Amino acid sequence: MRRPALVCALTALLSAGALVACRGSAETTSSPVPIPSIGSPSGRATATSDPEADLHVKEGAHAILVGLQSWACTQSWPHYPRQATAAVLDKSMSDPWPSNPFTGADMKPGTGRGDHEYEVASNRMRCAVTVRLSDGSTFTPQVLRCE
């Protein structure tokens, strides 16, 4: 019975990503509503959060995930790379590598605000990208799997 809920959740996530990728809600509304973070149990921002910067970081995580999917699809056998960096995913990204709104530089591996962490299974068939938001909480949009 969990399968329909998973399908609905993935459909909603892909729809939200498509809206952002098409310059939907992030550009057309005067005050975008941030997507609740998986890393934050309540999904509420703290007094020290920056919703606009957090949305930018979440969009960056989505862009990296799309690059990872594209990279995996171009391999002789579908699998994910050992590292998720601009150098590895450069040709798989449809847009430039995402920037860190807190530093102005490219997003990089790390645990600072706007940085990303990449986890890949030893068999390279599953991976996840986690980003650090303005209040220090983490956001992991989804776990990718090759089947």
PyMOL commands that set and color helices and strands:
alter all, ss='L'
color gray80, all
select helices_A, chain A and resi 2-21+25-28+51-73+86-92
alter helices_A, ss='H'
color red, helices_A
select strands_A, chain A and resi 116-120+126-132+138-139+143-145
alter strands_A, ss='S'
color yellow, strands_A
deselect
rebuild
show_as cartoon
